Amino acid sequence: MDKPESNVQSFIVKLWLEDSGDEMGRGEWRGYITHVPGGERRYLKELSDIKDFIGQYLGEVGVRRGIGCQLRAWLRRQTKRF
């Protein structure tokens, strides 16, 4: 039996490599992730930002995150206050 659609979370991730302009020719990954149902978009500076963004929505449907994820989310909320 299929799960109800209300428990489904969909995301679009777009990544690209930006030229850093240094002599070594190293680039940096940039991108964004979009939550499809709600339309919220977050720009990414690190690939680990993907996990943090998705984790917010998984918590809303009852998926428990580890203490590291919870701590990062709490710290992010605190820094947005200032």
LUMMI-554467 format. One record per residue (C-alpha): chain; x, y, z. Coordinates in Angstrom, 1 decimal, always signed. Layout:
BEGIN
<rec 'A', <X, Y, Z>>,
...
//
This chain:
BEGIN
<rec 'A', <+0.0, +0.0, +0.0>>,
<rec 'A', <+1.3, +3.5, -0.9>>,
<rec 'A', <+1.9, +5.9, +1.9>>,
<rec 'A', <-0.3, +9.0, +2.0>>,
<rec 'A', <+1.1, +11.9, -0.1>>,
<rec 'A', <+1.0, +14.1, +3.0>>,
<rec 'A', <+4.0, +12.2, +4.3>>,
<rec 'A', <+6.0, +12.8, +1.2>>,
<rec 'A', <+8.6, +15.5, +1.1>>,
<rec 'A', <+10.2, +16.6, -2.3>>,
<rec 'A', <+13.2, +18.7, -2.9>>,
<rec 'A', <+15.0, +20.1, -5.9>>,
<rec 'A', <+18.8, +20.5, -5.5>>,
<rec 'A', <+20.8, +22.6, -8.0>>,
<rec 'A', <+24.6, +22.7, -7.7>>,
<rec 'A', <+27.3, +24.3, -9.7>>,
<rec 'A', <+31.1, +24.8, -9.4>>,
<rec 'A', <+32.1, +28.5, -9.2>>,
<rec 'A', <+35.6, +29.5, -10.4>>,
<rec 'A', <+37.5, +30.9, -7.4>>,
<rec 'A', <+39.8, +32.9, -9.6>>,
<rec 'A', <+42.9, +31.6, -7.8>>,
<rec 'A', <+46.0, +30.4, -9.6>>,
<rec 'A', <+45.3, +26.8, -8.5>>,
<rec 'A', <+42.1, +26.7, -10.5>>,
<rec 'A', <+40.1, +25.5, -7.5>>,
<rec 'A', <+36.4, +26.2, -7.5>>,
<rec 'A', <+33.8, +26.2, -4.8>>,
<rec 'A', <+30.5, +24.4, -4.9>>,
<rec 'A', <+27.4, +26.7, -4.8>>,
<rec 'A', <+23.8, +26.0, -5.3>>,
<rec 'A', <+20.3, +26.0, -3.8>>,
<rec 'A', <+17.7, +23.6, -2.5>>,
<rec 'A', <+14.0, +24.1, -2.9>>,
<rec 'A', <+11.3, +22.4, -0.8>>,
<rec 'A', <+8.8, +21.6, -3.6>>,
<rec 'A', <+5.5, +21.7, -1.6>>,
<rec 'A', <+6.2, +24.9, +0.2>>,
<rec 'A', <+8.4, +26.7, -2.3>>,
<rec 'A', <+11.0, +27.7, +0.3>>,
<rec 'A', <+14.5, +28.0, -1.1>>,
<rec 'A', <+17.9, +28.2, +0.6>>,
<rec 'A', <+21.1, +29.0, -1.1>>,
<rec 'A', <+24.0, +26.7, -0.3>>,
<rec 'A', <+27.6, +27.5, +0.6>>,
<rec 'A', <+28.4, +24.0, +1.8>>,
<rec 'A', <+27.0, +20.6, +0.8>>,
<rec 'A', <+26.2, +19.9, +4.4>>,
<rec 'A', <+23.6, +22.7, +4.2>>,
<rec 'A', <+21.5, +20.2, +2.2>>,
<rec 'A', <+21.2, +17.9, +5.1>>,
<rec 'A', <+20.3, +20.7, +7.5>>,
<rec 'A', <+17.6, +22.0, +5.2>>,
<rec 'A', <+16.0, +18.6, +4.6>>,
<rec 'A', <+16.2, +17.8, +8.4>>,
<rec 'A', <+13.8, +20.6, +9.2>>,
<rec 'A', <+11.1, +19.0, +7.1>>,
<rec 'A', <+11.8, +15.5, +8.3>>,
<rec 'A', <+11.3, +16.7, +11.9>>,
<rec 'A', <+7.8, +18.0, +10.9>>,
<rec 'A', <+6.7, +14.5, +9.9>>,
<rec 'A', <+8.1, +12.8, +13.0>>,
<rec 'A', <+11.6, +11.8, +12.0>>,
<rec 'A', <+14.0, +12.2, +15.0>>,
<rec 'A', <+17.3, +13.7, +14.2>>,
<rec 'A', <+20.6, +13.1, +16.1>>,
<rec 'A', <+21.8, +15.5, +18.8>>,
<rec 'A', <+24.4, +17.0, +16.3>>,
<rec 'A', <+21.6, +18.1, +13.9>>,
<rec 'A', <+19.5, +19.4, +16.8>>,
<rec 'A', <+22.4, +21.4, +18.1>>,
<rec 'A', <+23.2, +22.9, +14.7>>,
<rec 'A', <+19.5, +23.8, +14.2>>,
<rec 'A', <+19.3, +25.5, +17.7>>,
<rec 'A', <+22.5, +27.5, +17.0>>,
<rec 'A', <+21.2, +28.6, +13.6>>,
<rec 'A', <+18.0, +29.9, +15.3>>,
<rec 'A', <+20.0, +31.7, +17.9>>,
<rec 'A', <+22.3, +33.5, +15.4>>,
<rec 'A', <+19.2, +34.7, +13.4>>,
<rec 'A', <+17.9, +36.5, +16.4>>,
<rec 'A', <+20.9, +38.9, +16.4>>,
//
